[in-house]
Amino acid sequence: MAIIQGDFFQLIPVNEHSLKFDLKLLYKVGGKNPREEYKDAGYGLSLETAIKKCIQYAINQKFEVLSLKEYLDEFKNIQNELELQLNSL
């Protein structure tokens, strides 16, 4: 099974015949030895839902507070970036 991996996410097919994915997101784990690790963020998601969750995660990492317009603009910008990455494959 092919895992789809981006800068901060992994999409893992539920099985080789399914169009559903498990989503893992990259988090920074603190403590004495800071590191990054993937944590489960969803199970059995459609590709569309998984991508939206990735976008939401990216926005949450970048902002603490923003207006609805700023949120929607940022959502569209990140969505376009992901589409450009997919189109360059």
C-alpha positions as CSV (number, residue, x, y, z in Angstrom):
1,M,0.0,0.0,0.0
2,A,1.3,3.4,-0.9
3,I,1.4,6.0,1.8
4,I,0.7,9.6,0.8
5,Q,3.1,11.9,2.7
6,G,3.3,15.6,2.8
7,D,5.4,18.0,4.9
8,F,3.2,17.5,8.0
9,F,0.9,14.6,7.3
10,Q,0.6,11.0,6.2
11,L,-2.4,9.4,4.6
12,I,-2.4,5.7,5.0
13,P,-5.0,3.6,3.0
14,V,-7.3,1.6,5.2
15,N,-6.5,-1.4,2.9
16,E,-5.3,-1.8,-0.6
17,H,-8.9,-1.9,-2.0
18,S,-10.3,1.0,-0.1
19,L,-10.7,4.7,-1.0
20,K,-10.6,5.5,2.7
21,F,-7.6,6.7,4.6
22,D,-6.2,7.0,8.1
23,L,-4.7,10.4,8.8
24,K,-1.6,11.1,10.9
25,L,-0.4,14.6,11.6
26,L,3.1,15.7,12.6
27,Y,3.3,17.2,16.1
28,K,6.1,18.7,18.1
29,V,6.5,16.8,21.4
30,G,8.3,18.8,24.1
31,G,10.2,17.8,27.2
32,K,13.9,17.5,27.7
33,N,14.4,15.9,24.3
34,P,12.0,17.8,21.9
35,R,11.1,15.9,18.8
36,E,8.5,15.6,16.1
37,E,6.2,12.6,15.8
38,Y,3.1,11.6,13.9
39,K,-0.1,11.2,15.8
40,D,-3.4,9.7,14.7
41,A,-5.9,12.4,13.6
42,G,-8.6,10.3,11.9
43,Y,-9.6,6.9,10.7
44,G,-11.5,5.8,7.6
45,L,-11.6,9.3,6.1
46,S,-12.4,10.1,2.5
47,L,-9.6,11.8,0.7
48,E,-11.6,15.1,0.6
49,T,-12.2,15.0,4.4
50,A,-8.6,14.1,5.1
51,I,-7.3,17.0,3.0
52,K,-9.7,19.4,4.8
53,K,-8.4,18.2,8.2
54,C,-4.8,18.8,7.0
55,I,-5.7,22.3,6.0
56,Q,-7.4,22.9,9.3
57,Y,-4.3,21.6,11.1
58,A,-2.0,23.9,9.1
59,I,-4.2,26.9,9.9
60,N,-4.2,26.0,13.6
61,Q,-0.4,25.8,13.6
62,K,-0.1,29.3,12.0
63,F,-2.8,31.3,13.9
64,E,-4.3,31.6,17.3
65,V,-7.1,34.1,16.3
66,L,-8.3,35.2,12.9
67,S,-11.5,36.5,11.3
68,L,-13.8,34.4,9.2
69,K,-12.5,36.2,6.1
70,E,-8.9,35.6,7.1
71,Y,-9.7,31.9,7.8
72,L,-11.4,31.4,4.5
73,D,-8.6,33.1,2.6
74,E,-6.0,31.0,4.4
75,F,-8.0,27.8,3.8
76,K,-8.1,28.6,0.1
77,N,-4.4,29.4,0.0
78,I,-3.3,26.2,1.7
79,Q,-5.7,24.2,-0.5
80,N,-4.1,25.8,-3.6
81,E,-0.6,24.9,-2.3
82,L,-1.6,21.3,-1.8
83,E,-3.2,21.1,-5.2
84,L,0.1,22.5,-6.7
85,Q,2.0,19.8,-4.9
86,L,-0.3,17.1,-6.2
87,N,-0.1,18.5,-9.8
88,S,3.7,18.5,-9.7
89,L,3.8,14.7,-9.1
